Structures are given as structure tokens and as C-alpha cells.
């Protein structure tokens, strides 16, 4: 084991929570662009700044789960890492990043990006609660409450 099971799932929850907050920021920024509160260059610059950290944190989470021996959680997270890697490398050479200010309005990618953010939010929301369940089950695995017989006197607390 690389880390104790509870520490692994605490880190997992922190990563999921951070990515959820980041995705809420993505949705708000894209909504500001849609309502013309932001220009396309500023919006895409803000969003492209966080693309690599989002991918890196999720990839690091997968490595942590793999080293910890949590195969089911690793397999649940692997498709998202593959998709984020694909999204990162499918962009054209002349684009400024995943969010390109030239293409976001002209090719109608704003709705696509908003839809993808909503799908990501759903995925990470579900995975947050799966991670929370795993953390709780890891905490109670050792049966921290000492169970005694009815007639036995308990003196240690």
C-alpha cells in the first residue's frame, strides 16, 4: 500500500471537490461569454489556464488509486483521464487551446462546451459521492466502536 486507505480517499475527495469548484467556474465563465459580459479572448484565456491542471490532478488521482490498489475506483476514473487527454490533443495546431476564441462563436462551440461542462459536473458529482462512500467504508472497516457483551463492564474509553 502506498498510503493508508483513509488518506487515499481523503485526497480523492479533495481532488473531486476542487475539480467540481473548477467546473462551476467553467460554467459561470461560459455563461458570462454567452451573455456578452466577457469577450471571447478573455473567456478562453481564463478557461485554457485551468485545462492542464484539471487533467493533471485527475491523472494524479488515477495514479494514487492505482498505487493504493483500489482497482474499481481506478477503472471508474480511467475513462475520464483518457477523455481529457483526447480533448487536450485533438485541438488543431493553430488553435490557442481547448477553448479557442476564434472558433467558440463562429463554429458554435459555446453550446458544446457548456454541454460538456454539464456532463463533467454530473460525472464528478457522482464520483464525489462514490469517493465519500469509500471513505466512510474505509473509516468503519476496522469497527472503531468496541462492541462488548451485555454483562461486561467497560472501563476504557
C-alpha positions, 0 to 999 in steps of 0.5 A: 500500500502506498498510503493508508486507505483513509488518506487515499480517499481523503485526497480523492475527495479533495481532488473531486471537490476542487475539480467540481469548484473548477467546473462551476467556474467553467460554467459561470465563465461560459455563461458570462461569454454567452451573455456578452459580459466577457469577450471571447479572448478573455473567456478562453484565456481564463478557461485554457489556464485551468485545462492542464491542471484539471487533467493533471490532478485527475491523472494524479488521482488515477495514479494514487488509486492505482498505487493504493490498489483500489482497482474499481475506483481506478477503472471508474476514473480511467475513462475520464483521464483518457477523455481529457487527454483526447480533448487536450490533443485533438485541438488543431495546431493553430488553435490557442487551446481547448477553448479557442476564441476564434472558433467558440462563436463562429463554429458554435462551440459555446453550446458544446462546451457548456454541454460538456461542462454539464456532463463533467459536473454530473460525472464528478458529482457522482464520483464525489459521492462514490469517493465519500462512500469509500471513505466512510467504508474505509473509516468503519472497516476496522469497527472503531466502536468496541462492541462488548457483551451485555454483562461486561463492564467497560472501563476504557474509553 
